[in-house]
């Protein structure tokens, strides 16, 4: 079994997570800490403008994240992401969390 990937939380994600009850927060953070290479490769990508992000489901919530190794190789020129450094690609960057309808509605407004 492979090692869990390091998880970097974007400031937007941290603000959104503060709205959750403490028990839910702990479950979510713990689940994120145990994601391995094999796990992240099974997580599907979003479609459309945000196709560089993966959508991870935990309970009734969706988490939008990027796995830097895949994102850097596939999308670096299109999205100009500063979170992916060439020498440190084996990591996950978590961008957003919310209930499914709210998260997709918010993402559609940003297009």
C-alpha positions in Angstrom: 0.0 0.0 0.0 1.3 3.4 -0.9 1.8 6.4 1.4 -0.9 9.0 1.8 -0.4 12.1 -0.3 0.3 15.5 1.4 -2.8 17.7 1.4 -2.6 21.5 1.0 -5.7 23.4 1.8 -6.6 26.6 -0.1 -7.7 29.5 2.1 -11.2 29.3 0.5 -11.5 25.7 1.5 -10.5 26.5 5.1 -13.1 29.3 5.4 -15.8 27.0 4.0 -14.8 24.2 6.3 -15.2 26.5 9.4 -19.0 26.5 8.7 -19.2 22.8 9.4 -19.8 21.2 12.8 -16.5 20.2 14.5 -17.3 16.5 14.2 -17.9 16.8 10.5 -14.7 18.9 10.0 -12.6 16.3 11.8 -14.0 13.4 9.6 -13.4 15.4 6.4 -9.9 16.4 7.3 -9.1 12.8 8.4 -10.4 11.4 5.2 -8.3 13.8 3.2 -5.2 12.8 5.1 -5.5 9.2 4.1 -5.8 9.6 0.3 -3.2 7.7 -1.6 -2.0 7.7 -5.3 -4.4 4.8 -6.1 -7.3 6.6 -4.4 -6.8 9.9 -6.2 -6.5 8.3 -9.6 -10.0 6.8 -9.2 -11.6 10.2 -8.4 -13.3 11.6 -11.5 -12.6 15.0 -13.1 -15.1 17.8 -13.5 -16.3 18.6 -17.0 -16.2 21.9 -18.9 -14.2 25.0 -17.7 -13.1 23.2 -14.5 -11.9 20.0 -16.1 -8.5 20.2 -14.3 -10.3 19.7 -10.9 -11.3 16.4 -9.4 -14.6 16.0 -7.6 -14.2 14.0 -4.4 -17.3 12.8 -2.6 -17.5 12.5 1.2 -21.0 11.9 2.6 -23.3 14.7 1.3 -20.4 16.9 0.5 -18.3 17.5 -2.6 -14.7 18.6 -2.5 -13.0 20.1 -5.5 -9.3 19.3 -5.6 -6.4 19.0 -7.9 -3.7 16.2 -7.9 -0.7 18.2 -8.9 1.1 15.4 -10.8 -1.8 15.0 -13.3 -2.8 18.6 -13.3 0.8 19.9 -14.0 1.3 17.5 -17.0 -2.2 17.9 -18.6 -3.3 21.5 -17.9 -0.3 23.7 -16.7 -0.3 25.9 -19.8 -4.0 26.4 -19.9 -4.7 27.3 -16.3 -1.3 28.8 -15.2 -1.6 27.3 -11.7 0.9 28.5 -9.1 0.2 25.6 -6.7 2.0 23.0 -8.8 5.8 23.2 -8.5 7.8 20.9 -10.9 9.9 19.4 -8.0 6.9 18.8 -5.7 4.0 17.2 -7.7 3.0 14.4 -5.5 0.4 16.4 -3.5 -3.2 17.3 -3.4 -4.5 20.9 -3.4 -8.0 21.2 -2.0 -9.9 24.2 -3.2 -13.6 24.1 -2.2 -16.1 22.1 -0.2 -19.9 22.3 0.2 -23.1 20.4 -0.3 -23.4 19.2 -3.9 -26.1 21.6 -5.2 -24.5 24.7 -3.6 -21.0 23.9 -4.9 -22.1 23.3 -8.5 -24.3 26.4 -8.4 -21.4 28.5 -7.2 -19.0 27.1 -9.8 -21.5 27.8 -12.6 -21.7 31.5 -11.5 -17.9 31.9 -11.8 -17.8 30.9 -15.5 
